[in-house]
Amino acid sequence: MKQILSALLAGAVLAAPALCPAIAADLPAQSAEPFYPGPPLFTWSGFYAGANAGVNFGRFSENGGPYFGSAVGGLYGLTAGYNYQSGPLVAGVEADLDFGSVNGSSNPYTNVWGSGNITGDGSLRGRFGYAFNRALIYVTAGYTGASMKGSVNDLAGAPSIYASQSAYLNGFVLGTGLEFAITDRISIKGEYLFSDYGSTGYFAGTRDSMIAGTRFSTLRAGINYHF
């Protein structure tokens, strides 16, 4: 009897290696974990349009300084542009058109009062920046122009002078900013701009004839929709 049990046990041991592959073949196959790629990085390339608003502060230049004093106020309007991105580098062009009032007044001489007012401006600028995915740091520079009105009431001599004149000034603008994409379509930005609008002649043929212009800084915020 012992010999029979020993023979059966020895046979089972010898047969086990042959049975293991067969048993393994009957087990369900284990598939690899599915691979889900991460979300694509945000791209700044493409057209966009939006709105902006800011505060402006500076001075009227040339002879406009004594007559018109400091320039303080706010402008708001529309923005449109296009970006091209290569790696983290972003280059583009942006235009804006703004309206409002940046004004000042002064009393340069006894019985003489003057005032100046920027009622709107526009610019066409290049933008160059570095993108950290949804955050874009940039510098900007280009052309800017503004509509400026100057007025003077001069009662210091005869005849009295009551004069008002509007002119369009041409100059340059430069600045820097930070823009952040809060969704794939919507971004918000904050920027600083310095604008020098040049100067032109006012009140020609009067004793208050002058060359006047303006330059000021702008702190503004904006929101853009990316197409």
Sequence and secondary structure as in RCSB ss.txt:
>XXXX:A:sequence
MKQILSALLAGAVLAAPALCPAIAADLPAQSAEPFYPGPPLFTWSGFYAGANAGVNFGRFSENGGPYFGSAVGGL
YGLTAGYNYQSGPLVAGVEADLDFGSVNGSSNPYTNVWGSGNITGDGSLRGRFGYAFNRALIYVTAGYTGASMKG
SVNDLAGAPSIYASQSAYLNGFVLGTGLEFAITDRISIKGEYLFSDYGSTGYFAGTRDSMIAGTRFSTLRAGINY
HF
>XXXX:A:secstr
 HHHHHHHHHHHHHHHHHHHHHHHHHS                  EEEEEEEEEEEEEEEEETHHHHH EEEEEE
EEEEEEEEEEETTEEEEEEEEEEEEEEEEEEEEETTEEEEEEEEEEEEEEEEEEEEETTEEEEEEEEEEEEEEEE
EEEE SSSS EEEEEEEEEEEEEEEEEEEEESSSSEEEEEEEEEEEEEEEEESTTSTT EEEEEEEEEEEEEEEE
E 
